[in-house]
Amino acid sequence: MRQKFGTHLEQLRWHPDSNRLHASFIWKTIPVDVWLTAAGQVQETQLAMLGEDIPPGLQDSLQRYYRSYQRRAMHLVETPAGFHYNLLLAAPGGPAMRFRFLADGHRLSQPVKVSSSPR
């Protein structure tokens, strides 16, 4: 992880996970979560994002199709397969749902109902 993020790791914490390791830390000012295999290979990296960081294509899609939804969390996710965005959105009076989008605004899968965790 230090190769990827340098020495700017603050509040590094390790969390046991089912069959992999989970590290959380602050990189510069950005909350980051990383999941690694037992051998230490990075499987997934999630960076918390602010609203102004939304790519234009995704912003257009959100304004067009999800205008009434409240955004509760947004993460840029990197896996060996590439990049995508996880968004936690809630419709008025409805449950929170996790959506996966590409930067161009295309939804990757059907939304998944989320209990209480923003991840």
C-alpha positions, 0 to 999 in steps of 0.5 A: 500500500505504501507503494501506491499511496506513499507515506501519507497514511494516517490512522491506519487500522487493520480489520479482520474480514472473512477471507481477506484483510481490510485496511482503512486509513486517511490518505492526505485528507481522503478516507480509504479502504483497501482489501487484500488477499492473504498474500498481500495483493490488493483486491479492491481500493475504495476512496471516499469522494466529495460531490464536486469530484463527480465525472460529468457523464455520471453527474448527467446520469444522476441528474437525469434519472436519479434527481429525487434520490439523496446521495448518502455516500460515494466511492471511487472503486479500483479492482483488477478489472478497472474503475467504477463508482459505488453510490449509496442513494435513497429515494424519498421515503425508501431504503438506501440502495447501493448503485454501481456506475461507470464514469460515463454514467452507465449503471453496471448492475441492479441496485442492492438494498443496503441495511445500515452500512455505507459500504 
